[in-house]
Amino acid sequence: MKTAYPVIFTKLSDGYAAHVPDFPLDTQGDDLPEAIFMARDAIGLMGIILEDDKKPLPTPSVFESMSCGDGEFVSMVDIDFDEYRRKNDNRTVRRNIALPAWLDEAVKESNINVSGFIQSALKEHLNIQRV
């Protein structure tokens, strides 16, 4: 599900603070792009926690009704909760593979971690850079 939440950004001497009133949560970044990234990441994480707890996601506040203090401004930060979950889901999944007995013996003799090797080979084959 894609949505956008208003975030109040405050200029600091060493970056930007970001406050997301709809959750509520606070984060910050060394510069504005990092503060936006951190706000999106915090929203995504909180959204997944709420979904996993079977709680509804907050409805985004109306952007135009947000008020700011001195040195603050409001910007919408978008999030795709489904994509965020996919990118941050590091659960392991059991897969069975079949190897000829002679290859299994060679793997054992070489002390190769088959699971790690297959993961590396699949990432390389699929051109995936993720750790």
FIRO-389370 format. One record per atom (N, C-alpha, C): x, y, z. Coordinates in steps of 0.02 Angstrom, whole numbers, padded with zeros to 5 digits, always signed. Example, Ala and Ser with C-alpha at 12.3 -4.5 7.8 and 13.67 -1.06 7.14 Angstrom:
BEGIN
+00660-00284+00390/+00615-00225+00390/+00660-00165+00390/+00642-00112+00354/+00684-00053+00357/+00645+00002+00394/
! end
This chain:
BEGIN
+00041-00058+00000/+00000+00000+00000/+00044+00062+00000/+00032+00106-00047/+00070+00169-00051/+00030+00225-00019/+00065+00268+00017/+00034+00326+00047/+00088+00378+00061/+00069+00435+00087/+00116+00487+00105/+00093+00520+00169/+00140+00534+00212/+00126+00566+00276/+00162+00633+00280/+00129+00683+00311/+00164+00746+00321/+00217+00739+00375/+00274+00769+00362/+00330+00769+00409/+00351+00841+00421/+00361+00858+00484/+00384+00925+00501/+00460+00922+00508/+00494+00960+00467/+00567+00963+00468/+00589+01027+00502/+00640+01021+00544/+00668+01078+00579/+00743+01082+00565/+00765+01140+00542/+00837+01149+00529/+00874+01152+00595/+00925+01111+00602/+00968+01111+00661/+01037+01137+00641/+01079+01149+00689/+01147+01172+00673/+01187+01118+00637/+01169+01055+00650/+01206+00999+00620/+01161+00953+00578/+01110+00980+00546/+01067+00940+00503/+00994+00959+00510/+00951+00908+00506/+00878+00919+00510/+00846+00868+00556/+00799+00891+00596/+00757+00847+00635/+00694+00835+00595/+00664+00776+00602/+00603+00759+00567/+00553+00731+00618/+00494+00761+00620/+00441+00738+00665/+00382+00715+00623/+00359+00654+00636/+00302+00626+00600/+00243+00624+00649/+00199+00674+00647/+00146+00678+00697/+00096+00621+00695/+00086+00589+00639/+00035+00537+00633/+00054+00473+00669/+00117+00462+00686/+00134+00398+00718/+00140+00399+00793/+00160+00444+00831/+00209+00498+00820/+00280+00470+00830/+00326+00497+00793/+00396+00477+00800/+00441+00534+00776/+00503+00531+00798/+00553+00581+00781/+00616+00547+00757/+00650+00579+00711/+00714+00555+00687/+00752+00615+00661/+00811+00605+00633/+00849+00661+00606/+00900+00636+00556/+00931+00684+00521/+00982+00669+00472/+01034+00724+00470/+01092+00707+00444/+01146+00756+00438/+01130+00811+00388/+01085+00795+00341/+01063+00845+00292/+00990+00828+00274/+00959+00869+00232/+00888+00859+00218/+00874+00792+00183/+00914+00772+00132/+00900+00707+00101/+00904+00649+00151/+00952+00652+00197/+00958+00598+00246/+00900+00600+00295/+00877+00660+00314/+00820+00666+00359/+00757+00638+00327/+00748+00651+00261/+00691+00623+00225/+00695+00547+00223/+00755+00521+00208/+00766+00448+00207/+00751+00418+00276/+00775+00450+00328/+00765+00424+00396/+00690+00426+00415/+00655+00479+00395/+00583+00483+00409/+00546+00427+00373/+00563+00416+00309/+00531+00362+00271/+00544+00294+00303/+00606+00284+00324/+00625+00221+00355/+00588+00211+00421/+00582+00263+00462/+00547+00258+00525/+00472+00245+00514/+00443+00279+00465/+00372+00267+00448/+00362+00195+00426/+00407+00171+00383/+00402+00102+00359/+00407+00052+00416/+00454+00062+00460/+00463+00016+00516/+00403+00017+00563/+00379+00076+00579/+00320+00081+00623/+00258+00051+00589/+00252+00060+00524/+00196+00031+00487/+00196-00045+00490/+00255-00075+00482/+00261-00147+00484/+00244-00173+00554/+00268-00137+00605/+00253-00157+00674/+00178-00155+00686/+00145-00101+00664/+00073-00097+00673/+00037-00152+00635/+00057-00164+00572/+00025-00217+00533/+00034-00285+00566/+00094-00300+00591/+00107-00364+00623/+00067-00372+00688/+00053-00316+00721/+00011-00317+00781/-00063-00313+00765/-00080-00317+00701/-00150-00315+00677/-00184-00249+00696/-00145-00195+00697/-00172-00128+00712/-00175-00089+00647/-00224-00044+00641/-00229-00005+00579/-00174+00048+00573/-00155+00062+00512/-00108+00116+00499/-00144+00182+00508/-00111+00233+00535/-00145+00297+00543/-00161+00328+00475/-00216+00363+00473/-00234+00400+00413/-00190+00463+00411/-00159+00477+00354/-00116+00536+00351/-00155+00600+00366/-00125+00644+00406/-00154+00709+00420/-00159+00750+00357/-00204+00798+00357/-00211+00843+00300/-00152+00891+00300/-00116+00890+00246/-00055+00931+00239/-00069+01004+00253/-00122+01030+00226/-00137+01101+00232/-00154+01123+00303/-00174+01076+00346/-00193+01093+00414/-00133+01092+00462/-00075+01073+00438/-00016+01069+00481/+00011+01139+00494/+00030+01152+00556/+00060+01217+00573/+00133+01206+00593/+00174+01255+00579/+00245+01251+00592/+00268+01310+00635/+00321+01299+00672/+00352+01352+00709/+00408+01383+00667/+00444+01429+00698/+00500+01461+00664/+00553+01409+00646/+00579+01414+00585/+00631+01368+00562/+00605+01300+00544/+00540+01291+00538/+00511+01227+00521/+00473+01231+00455/+00466+01175+00422/+00424+01170+00363/+00396+01099+00359/+00341+01092+00324/+00308+01027+00316/+00318+01002+00245/+00334+00938+00239/+00340+00906+00174/+00309+00837+00179/+00279+00815+00125/+00252+00747+00123/+00308+00698+00109/+00306+00642+00144/+00355+00588+00133/+00315+00526+00115/+00329+00500+00055/+00292+00441+00031/+00323+00377+00056/+00281+00325+00060/+00304+00259+00081/+00261+00207+00048/+00292+00154+00025/+00257+00096-00002/+00269+00040+00049/+00220+00028+00093/+00229-00020+00147/+00244-00090+00121/+00213-00110+00066/+00226-00177+00039/+00298-00184+00015/+00322-00133-00020/+00392-00134-00043/+00440-00131+00016/+00425-00089+00065/+00468-00084+00124/+00474-00151+00159/+00418-00186+00166/+00419-00252+00198/+00462-00301+00158/+00453-00302+00092/+00492-00348+00051/+00567-00335+00058/+00586-00271+00056/+00657-00254+00060/+00688-00267+00128/+00648-00269+00180/+00674-00276+00247/+00657-00343+00279/+00631-00389+00240/+00613-00455+00265/+00674-00501+00258/+00709-00512+00312/+00769-00553+00311/+00759-00622+00343/+00695-00642+00346/+00683-00709+00373/+00716-00761+00327/+00738-00814+00356/+00765-00869+00315/+00707-00916+00297/+00712-00944+00238/+00662-00990+00213/+00698-01054+00195/+00672-01110+00219/+00704-01174+00206/+00687-01198+00136/+00740-01216+00098/+00732-01244+00031/+00772-01309+00029/+00744-01360+00000/+00780-01423-00009/+00808-01426-00079/+00870-01448-00084/+00900-01459-00150/+00927-01530-00154/+00934-01554-00213/+00961-01621-00224/+01029-01615-00257/+01078-01651-00230/+01146-01653-00258/+01165-01726-00269/+01204-01738-00319/+01230-01806-00326/+01276-01821-00266/+01278-01883-00245/+01317-01902-00186/+01390-01882-00192/+01419-01890-00252/+01490-01873-00260/+01503-01798-00250/+01454-01755-00271/+01461-01683-00262/+01453-01665-00189/+01406-01697-00155/+01397-01685-00083/+01461-01702-00045/+01493-01757-00062/+01556-01775-00029/+01610-01723-00042/+01615-01698-00103/+01665-01647-00119/+01651-01583-00080/+01588-01565-00073/+01570-01506-00034/+01591-01514+00038/+01577-01573+00067/+01595-01586+00137/+01671-01583+00146/+01708-01612+00100/+01781-01611+00105/+01809-01540+00099/+01776-01498+00064/+01799-01429+00054/+01773-01381+00108/+01732-01407+00154/+01702-01365+00206/+01665-01305+00179/+01629-01314+00125/+01590-01260+00095/+01522-01256+00130/+01502-01195+00147/+01436-01183+00175/+01389-01180+00115/+01351-01233+00104/+01309-01239+00045/+01256-01183+00043/+01226-01170+00099/+01175-01118+00101/+01204-01050+00082/+01261-01032+00112/+01293-00969+00096/+01316-00965+00024/+01342-01021-00002/+01365-01023-00071/+01306-01014-00120/+01251-01049-00106/+01193-01043-00150/+01165-00972-00148/+01163-00942-00088/+01139-00873-00083/+01183-00826-00125/+01249-00833-00119/+01295-00791-00158/+01286-00802-00233/+01280-00865-00253/+01272-00880-00324/+01206-00852-00351/+01153-00859-00312/+01088-00833-00335/+01089-00757-00339/+01119-00723-00290/+01124-00650-00293/+01164-00628-00354/+01219-00663-00367/+01259-00645-00426/+01220-00657-00490/+01187-00714-00495/+01149-00731-00555/+01091-00682-00567/+01059-00660-00511/+01003-00614-00517/+01023-00541-00513/+01088-00529-00509/+01116-00461-00504/+01085-00422-00446/+01085-00453-00387/+01059-00423-00326/+01118-00403-00283/+01120-00340-00263/+01176-00313-00224/+01164-00317-00148/+01103-00332-00128/+01085-00331-00057/+01125-00382-00017/+01144-00363+00043/+01182-00407+00088/+01137-00458+00118/
! end
